[in-house]
Amino acid sequence: MSTSPHLSVAAKATLPKHVAVIMDGNGRWAKHHGLPRIEGHRRGADSAREIIRTSGELGIKYLTLYAFSAENWNRPKDEVDALMKYLVHYLKTETKDLNRNNVRLEVIGQIHRLPDNVQEHLAKSIETLSKNNGLTLVMALSYGSRIEIVEAVRRISGEVKRGKLDPEDITEKVISDHLWTRGIPDPDLLIRTSGEMRVSNFLLWQISYAELVITPTLWPEFRKAQFFAALEEYARRNRRFGGV
């Protein structure tokens, strides 16, 4: 008889404030099961739903999901179109449940590149969930960390050019305040599924001191038990931030 996964007392006492996830492996899961890639994305949405709900129940304050990268625009048009349609479907069907669970929504990335109907539904969901104060779900859409940093440099340069900022006053905080994630604390824990050993242009500035947990589990099979295992691993880490 199976039992529900549970967290140890130590893990509950050291929960990360902000968890970021590179949700990888949808396509490989679909191929392994002889299904079209979009079925992998649909199954991956089930995993996202469970991790969002579990994060809120645990009291984790921020969860950032790498949902669609800037590089993903290079995928076949049929797959991109299907992903955009499914994103709209997800927002239509899940916003009510997110609201019921006191989840707030933020989006980071080149949102202007998304189709108009996607932008409209994102704006509606963000507004609907804006007064909630539980988990903040951050969706990284059309996101790339290098372009995020480039755009931050451009904005800072513009302020210097206009005489609003002295170059000597540019600090780490100034740079952080010009990123798309301004106002969001840096991740404490970065989880990557599918076993790939890379960060794929995700939150490069923000994860400087994050703990990394790489799991071989493909994202469509990543559920509460696997999430708890990552949190247990995080609890065993000694975060020194460059100290001893």
Buried (B, 14 or more C-beta within 10 A) or exposed (E): EEEEBEBEEEBEEBBBEBBBBBBBBBBBBBEEEEEBBBBBBBBBBEBBBBBBBBBBEBEBBBBBBBBBBBEBEEBEEEBBEBBBBBBBEBBEEBBEEBBEBEBBBBBBBBBEEBBEEBBEBBEEBBEBBEEBEBBBBBBBBBBBBEBBBEBBEEBBEEBBEEEEBEEEEBEEEEBBBBBBBEEBBBBBBBBBBBEEEEBBBBBBBBBEEBBBBBBEBBBBBBBBEBBBBBBBBBBEEEEEEEEE
